[in-house]
Amino acid sequence: MRRIHSAQEAEALAALATAALTLDVAEAPALFTRLATPPPERRWTALVAGRDDGVVFASISGRDPSVGHIDLLAVHPRAQGRGLGRALAEAAEDWLRAEGATRVRLAGNPPCYAWPGIDVRATPAACLAERLGYTHDGMAWNMTADLTRDLSAPVPPGVTVSTAAPGERGELAAFVREHWTPEWAWEVEQATGCHYATRDGEILGFAAWGARPAWFGPTGTAPAARGLGIGRVLLLRCLAEQRATGMTTAQIGWVGPLRFYSRAVGARAERVFWQYARDLAT
């Protein structure tokens, strides 16, 4: 196996990504590139088997350095059935163990991840996890928003909604870091599109999309501004921007408040992910 170290090397695996990630074909190459450009402090690796026959991405949690993640494992259809998936998983575990991890998860490692877990439709991946001794460790879900519907909404009186251009999000990222998490702040800085609301010069809320390729999120409204309808306005601004790129539906990733998205845009809970974990023997 060989190790890749950069986004350029990850981009060279586009054919593997497209062939192997059949549930995410449109954005498959971008997922490899995103995982190869994580926050600078992240400890990560990507190992490629054969002549681009398979790849595994692994990383150490930024919240708990004893926890490792297998972020993505893909095997080209031409190489399936040879035990390559198991070999890649075990190679990732060996690397995580050497980095000090005592537990490994098959789940998203915020803020830079491919999925929140294993899509329940990816039966071979779930079977591999269980053969390797992983057990269920949670569940996550996405919602789907229809972008062909009306995406307009009035802005509350006294509130201004603005677009935050890439490279000009320092103040907004600081707001997100103060009210939520450093992980969300990083996603805001990396997002394709980002909008925010202010009143009398004070930031009230934000919404972003494309930090995880093509998905909506994260978003949040400051506690003092909740109930004004700002969250829905910002959500719709992002969805309209996604529609302008040619999308007809959008994934709202790793959803918490089902009711908000259901009421705001008629979104449906559709994509479900199993999260797995196991202890790493020394």
C-alpha positions in Angstrom: 0.0 0.0 0.0 1.1 3.6 -0.6 0.1 6.7 1.4 -1.2 9.8 -0.2 -0.5 13.2 1.3 -2.3 15.9 -0.6 -5.5 17.0 -2.3 -3.7 16.7 -5.7 -3.0 13.0 -5.0 -6.6 12.5 -3.8 -7.9 14.2 -7.0 -6.0 11.6 -9.0 -8.2 8.9 -7.5 -11.4 10.3 -9.2 -12.0 7.2 -11.2 -11.9 5.0 -8.1 -14.2 7.4 -6.3 -16.8 7.5 -9.0 -16.7 3.7 -9.5 -16.9 2.7 -5.8 -19.1 5.4 -4.2 -22.3 4.5 -6.1 -24.6 6.3 -3.6 -22.7 9.6 -4.1 -21.5 9.5 -7.7 -21.9 13.1 -8.4 -19.8 14.3 -5.5 -17.6 11.3 -5.1 -14.2 12.8 -6.3 -14.9 15.9 -4.1 -15.2 13.7 -1.0 -11.7 12.3 -1.5 -10.4 15.9 -2.0 -12.2 17.2 1.1 -10.8 14.4 3.3 -7.3 15.2 2.0 -7.7 18.9 3.0 -8.8 18.7 6.7 -8.1 21.3 9.4 -4.3 21.8 9.7 -4.2 20.3 13.2 -5.8 17.0 12.2 -3.8 13.8 12.3 -4.9 11.7 9.3 -3.7 9.3 6.7 -5.0 7.8 3.4 -3.7 4.5 2.2 -4.1 3.2 -1.4 -4.0 -0.4 -2.4 -2.7 -1.8 -5.7 -3.2 0.3 -8.8 -5.9 2.5 -7.4 -7.9 -0.6 -6.4 -9.0 0.7 -3.1 -8.4 3.5 -0.5 -9.0 4.1 3.1 -9.0 7.4 4.9 -8.4 7.5 8.7 -8.0 10.2 11.3 -7.7 10.9 15.0 -10.6 12.7 16.7 -9.9 16.4 17.6 -12.1 16.1 20.6 -10.6 12.9 22.1 -7.2 11.7 20.9 -7.9 8.2 22.1 -10.6 7.8 19.5 -9.8 7.1 15.9 -12.0 7.2 12.8 -12.2 5.3 9.6 -13.5 8.1 7.5 -14.0 6.4 4.2 -13.2 3.0 2.7 -13.8 2.3 -1.0 -12.9 -0.6 -3.2 -13.1 -0.5 -7.0 -15.7 -3.0 -8.3 -12.9 -4.7 -10.3 -11.1 -5.6 -7.1 -14.1 -6.6 -4.9 -14.3 -10.1 -3.5 -10.6 -10.4 -2.8 -10.5 -9.4 0.8 -9.2 -5.9 0.0 -11.8 -4.1 2.1 -10.7 -6.1 5.2 -7.0 -5.4 4.4 -7.6 -1.7 4.1 -9.6 -1.5 7.3 -6.9 -3.4 9.2 -4.2 -1.2 7.8 -6.2 1.9 9.0 -6.6 0.3 12.4 -2.8 -0.3 12.6 -2.1 3.3 11.8 -4.7 4.5 14.4 -3.2 2.2 17.0 0.3 3.6 16.3 -1.1 7.1 16.8 -2.4 6.2 20.3 -6.0 5.4 19.6 -7.7 2.8 21.8 -11.1 2.9 20.1 -12.1 3.3 16.5 -15.4 4.5 15.1 -17.0 4.2 11.7 -18.7 7.6 12.0 -18.2 11.2 11.0 -15.2 13.0 12.5 -16.3 16.6 12.5 -15.6 19.0 11.0 -14.2 17.2 8.0 -16.1 14.0 7.1 -17.7 12.1 4.2 -20.8 10.8 6.0 -22.1 10.6 9.6 -21.8 6.8 9.4 -22.5 3.9 7.1 -25.5 4.5 4.8 -28.0 1.7 5.7 -28.2 0.9 2.0 -24.5 0.1 1.8 -25.0 -3.5 2.9 -21.5 -4.8 2.0 -19.9 -2.0 4.1 -22.1 -2.8 7.1 -21.4 -6.5 6.7 -17.6 -5.8 6.7 -17.9 -3.8 9.8 -19.7 -6.5 11.7 -17.3 -9.2 10.4 -14.5 -7.1 11.9 -16.2 -7.0 15.3 -17.7 -3.5 15.2 -21.0 -3.0 17.0 -23.7 -0.3 16.6 -22.7 2.9 18.3 -25.5 5.3 17.2 -27.5 6.5 14.3 -27.7 9.7 12.2 -29.9 10.9 9.4 -30.2 13.4 6.6 -33.3 15.2 5.3 -34.0 16.0 1.7 -35.3 19.4 0.6 -37.1 19.9 -2.7 -35.5 22.9 -4.4 -38.2 23.2 -7.1 -40.6 24.8 -4.5 -40.9 28.5 -3.6 -37.7 29.4 -1.7 -38.6 33.0 -0.9 -39.3 34.4 2.5 -39.6 38.0 3.9 -36.8 39.3 6.0 -37.9 40.3 9.5 -38.1 44.1 10.1 -34.9 45.7 11.1 -32.8 42.7 10.0 -30.3 42.6 7.2 -29.3 39.4 5.4 -25.9 39.4 3.7 -23.6 37.0 1.8 -20.3 36.1 3.4 -17.7 35.7 0.6 -14.9 33.1 0.9 -11.9 34.7 2.6 -14.1 37.3 4.3 -15.6 35.2 7.0 -13.3 35.9 10.0 -15.8 37.8 12.1 -18.6 35.4 11.3 -16.4 32.4 12.1 -15.6 34.0 15.5 -19.3 34.4 16.1 -19.9 30.7 15.3 -17.0 29.7 17.5 -18.3 31.7 20.4 -21.9 30.4 20.3 -21.4 26.9 18.9 -18.1 25.0 18.2 -14.7 25.4 16.6 -15.8 22.6 14.2 -18.7 24.6 12.9 -16.5 27.7 12.6 -14.1 25.7 10.4 -17.0 24.5 8.2 -18.2 28.1 7.8 -14.8 29.1 6.6 -14.7 26.2 4.1 -18.3 26.4 2.8 -19.1 27.0 -0.8 -21.9 29.5 0.2 -22.6 31.3 3.4 -25.2 33.9 4.5 -25.7 35.7 7.8 -28.2 38.0 9.5 -27.5 41.2 11.4 -29.4 43.9 13.3 -27.8 47.2 14.3 -24.4 45.7 13.3 -24.8 42.6 15.6 -24.7 39.1 14.0 -27.8 37.2 14.8 -27.4 34.0 12.8 -25.8 32.2 9.9 -26.3 29.3 7.4 -23.8 27.6 5.1 -23.7 24.9 2.5 -21.0 22.9 0.8 -18.5 22.5 3.6 -19.3 18.8 3.2 -19.6 18.8 -0.7 -23.1 19.7 -1.8 -24.8 19.3 1.6 -26.6 22.1 3.5 -25.2 23.0 7.0 -24.3 24.0 9.5 -26.7 26.7 10.6 -27.6 28.5 13.8 -29.4 31.5 15.3 -28.1 33.2 18.5 -30.4 32.5 21.5 -31.5 36.1 21.8 -32.7 36.2 18.2 -34.7 32.9 18.1 -38.3 33.1 17.2 -37.8 35.9 14.6 -37.8 33.6 11.6 -34.2 34.3 10.8 -33.2 30.6 10.6 -35.8 29.9 7.9 -34.7 33.0 5.8 -31.1 31.9 6.0 -31.9 28.3 5.1 -33.9 29.4 2.1 -31.1 31.7 0.9 -28.7 28.8 0.9 -31.1 26.4 -0.8 -31.9 29.0 -3.5 -28.1 29.3 -4.1 -27.8 25.5 -4.3 -30.7 25.5 -6.8 -28.8 28.1 -8.9 -26.0 25.5 -9.3 -28.4 23.1 -11.0 -29.5 21.0 -8.1 -33.1 20.0 -7.8 -32.8 18.5 -4.2 -30.5 19.2 -1.4 -29.3 17.0 1.5 -29.6 18.6 4.9 -26.8 16.8 6.6 -26.6 15.1 10.0 -29.9 16.7 11.1 -30.8 17.5 14.7 -34.2 19.4 14.6 -36.4 17.4 12.3 -39.4 19.6 13.0 -37.7 22.8 12.0 -36.7 21.6 8.5 -40.0 19.8 8.0 -42.0 23.0 8.7 -39.6 25.4 7.1 -39.2 23.7 3.7 -41.2 20.4 3.8 -38.0 18.4 4.1 -38.2 14.6 4.5 -36.0 12.4 6.6 -34.7 9.9 4.0 -31.1 9.0 4.3 -30.1 7.1 7.5 -26.7 6.1 8.7 -25.5 3.5 11.2 -22.5 4.4 13.3 -20.2 1.6 14.4 -17.3 1.3 16.9 -15.0 -1.2 18.5 -12.1 -1.2 20.9 -8.6 -1.5 19.5 -6.6 -4.4 21.0 -3.0 -3.4 21.7 
